[in-house]
Amino acid sequence: MDQRIINLFDEYTHKPLSREEFIRRLTIITGSTAAALAVLPLLEVNYAHAETIPLQDDRLTTEYINYPADDVTMRAYVARPKQNGVYGGVMVVHENRGLNPHIEDVTRRMALEGFLAIAPDALAPLGGTPSDTDKARELFQQLDAKKTISNFAHGFNYLKTRKDCNGKFACIGFCWGGAMANNLAVQVPDLLASAPYYGRQPDLTEVPKIKAELQLHYAGMDERVNAGIEAYEKALKDAGKKYQLYIYEGAQHAFNNDTAPTRYNEEAAKLAWSRTVAFFKEKLNG
């Protein structure tokens, strides 16, 4: 697909670009309204394909829980192996579409790897994630950044109260959630490992606060996010922080999202996932 179309869709999903303006500009690139509308299903996520792990899987225990944050009650999806035991806690942070079927599926995937996985809903203070992805994107503009980071950080306090958690924590996040994973590494001293996927970098002056080891995953074609890599890596080196950095050449932003057909890259997604799982097992199961 024309890279201009991918870049335009990325702008639409990450900036306050109206759907009308997006369609207008897409029509210019494709040459006609009919062609633009034909391309749309290839760009937008399709949650009909989100379920790779059944909602009711005999190997897992799943539930929705609430936990207290500073001045709100947060809602989250939790999954863990069915067998009783204590597991490392992994927070899964969604994209700027909220806690949707795809992220819940990713949470179940992480649980099948042997972790207690929790996926908070950033939009819980605003009534929760709506089914309309455009409405979800608009709600993200209303969130207070500092409060939202704190709301997620409180999720680790909740995990500490669970008897099925071993008290060791990691975080994985995608896109908006990748930025959150970077910020949680700054704000949560208990975090042992963080794996941001194509996420914006944190305030570089905050990098010395990081205690967690980082595993950074970037898409080779993601110019918007990748613009911050060089400065972030320098800050990590200057602060003596442990990190791994992987760039998946030819991959697009959101390459791990298998409900986004034009951007999903199976090879990159599987490699990044295998690296992340091995990283988490090393840090949380030792």
N, C-alpha and C positions, 0 to 999 in steps of 0.2 A: 504494500500500500504506500502511496505517496507520503513521504515523511512530513510534508507540509500539513497533511490531514492529521497525522498523529500529534504533531506539535500544536495544532489548533485545538484538538480535543484536550490535550494536556492543559492548555491555557484556560479552556472552558471549565475544566474540573477543579482548577486550583486558583483561579482569579475570579473576581466578581464580574464575569462575562455573562450576559443574559443569554437565555436559550435562543431568543430571536436573533441576536447578533451572531451567535455561534452558527445558526442555520444559514444566515445571510452570507457569512464568510465561507462556510462550507460549500454553498452553492457556487460561489465565485471560483473556488478551487476545482470543483468537480465539473462545472460547466452548465449545470441545470439543477432545478429543484428536484426533479425525478431522480437524478443521479445522487444528489445529496441524501435524499430519503432512503435510497437503496444502500448507501454506505453506513447509515446510522446503526442498524442492527449489528454490524461488525465492530462498531466502536463501543457501544454501551454494554454494560454488564448484563448477563442473563442468569438470574438466580435459579432458573430451572435446572441448570447444570452445576449448581453449587454443592450438591450432596455427593461427596466421594466416600464418606463414612456415614452409614445410616444413622438417622436421628435416634433410633432405638437399636443400639449395638450391644450384643451380649457381653462384649469385652469391656464395656465402659459403664460408669455411673455418671449421669449428667443432671444438672439442676440449675435453676435461676436463683440467685441469692441477692440480698441487699446488704450493704455495709455503710457505716456512717463515715462521712467526710467532714470538713470543717463546718459547713452550715447547710449541707444537703445530704440526702440519702442516695447513694449510688446503687445502680443495678448492674449485675454481671452474670455472665454465663460461665459455669464451672463444669469441667470434665476431668475424670481421673480413671485409672484402671479399676475394673470391678473388684479385683482382689484387694482385700484389706491390707493396709500397710502404711508406711510413711513415704512420701514422695517429695522430690524437689518441686518448688513452686515456680511456674513459668507464667508470666503475664503476657497475653497476646493483645496487641493494640491495633485496632482497626484503621482503615483508611478514612478519608473525609466523607464517608457515606454512613458511618456509624456501625453499630453492632448488627450486622446483617447475616443472612444464611451462609454466605461464603466464609465470614470470619468465625462463625460458630463451627463450621466444618473444619477450618484450620485449627481451632481449639481442640476438637476431637482428635485430629491428626496428632497434635502434640501430646495429648493424653495417651494415645496408643504407643507413643515412644517411651512411656513410663514416667510421665510427669503429672502433677496436679496443675492443671491449666485453668487460668481464669482470664476472662475477656470482659473488662468493664465497658459500659456504654457511656461515652463522653457526653451524649445528649440526654442522659437521665435527668439532669436538673431542668431540662426544657421539655420534659414529658416523654422522653425516650426517642429512639430512632424510628422515624416514619417509614412506611413502605415505599413512598415516592422518593427516589434518589435525588431528584432536584431539590425537593423540600429539605432533605437531609443536608445537602450542601449549603443551602441558605442558612440553616440553623447554626452551622459551624461558624458563620460570621458573627453570631451573637455571643459566642463563648468568650469568657475572660481567660486569657492564656495562663496566667499565674495560678488562678483558682483551679483550672482544669488539670494542670500538672499536679497540684496538691491532691485533687480528687483521685487521680490515678495512684499517686504515692500511698494514699490511705489503703489502697487495695492490698499492699504488702502487710500493713498492720492487721488487716482482716485475716490474711493467710497465717499469720503468727498464732491466731486463736484456734486454728484447726488442728485436731489431733492427727490428721492424715498428711500433715506437712512436716518436712524434716527441718524447716527453718532456713533453708538455703534457697536463694531467689535469683531468677534470670528474667529477661524481658526480650520479646521479639515484637517488632512493629513494622508496619508497611505504609509507605508514603507519609501521610499526616502522622500515622502511628510510628513511622521511622524517626520522624523529628521528635515525637514523644519519647521514644526509646533512648534517644540521645539525651534529652532533658532529664529523664528519670535517672540516667547514669550520673548526672550532675547532682540531682537532688536527693537520691536515696543511698545513703552510705552502706546499707545492708546488701545492696545489689552486687552480686558476684560477676554476672555476665550480662551483656546487652548486645543484641544483634539487630541494629537498625537496617531495614531494607529501603533503599532509595529514599532516605529521609533527609530533610534539611538539617544542617549542622547546628549545634547549640551556640550560644554566645561564647565566643572564643575566650573571653576573660574569665569564664566559669570553668574552663577545662581543667585547671589545677584541682578542682573539687572532686573530680571523678575518681571513684574507688574501683569501680567495676572494670573488668577486662572487656574490650570491645571487639566485635567482629562485624565489620562494616561491609555491606553489600550494595554495589552500585551497578546501574545499567549503562552500558557503553554509549547508548544513544540519548541519554537523559541530560541534555545540556543544562537545563534549568537547575537541577540539583547538583550536578557535577561541578558547577562553577565554584562551589565552596570546598571542594575536596582538598586542594593544595594547602589552603590556609589552615584547615582543620588538622590535616596530618602534621603540619609544622607545629601547631600548638600542642598536639599530643606528644610529639617527639620532645619539644622543649620542656614539657611538664613531666617527662619520663613515664608516660602512661603505656600500659600494655594494650596492643591492638593488632588486629589482622585486617587487611583491606583487600577486598576482591572487586574487580571490575569485570563484568560479563560483556565482552565485546559483541556488538550486534544486537544486544537485548534492549528492549524499550523499558521506560518507566512502567512500573506495575507488572513486571515480567512474571511475578509469582502468582498473579491473580488468574486462575484458570476459568473464571467466568467472563473474562475480557478477551475475546478471541483474537483481536489484532495485536494485542500487546503481550499475551501469554507466551512465554518461551519455555517449553517443556525441559529442554536440556539445561538451561540456566537455572530454572526453578528447582529441579531435582538435585543439581550440584550444590546450590546454595542451601537447600534444606538439609542435605546430608552433612554439610559442613557445620550448620547450626546445631543440629541434633548431637553430633559428636562433641562439639564445644560445650553444650549444656550438660551433657552427661559427665564430661570431665570435671566441670566446675561444681555440679550439684550432687553428684553421686559418690564423690570421693570421701 
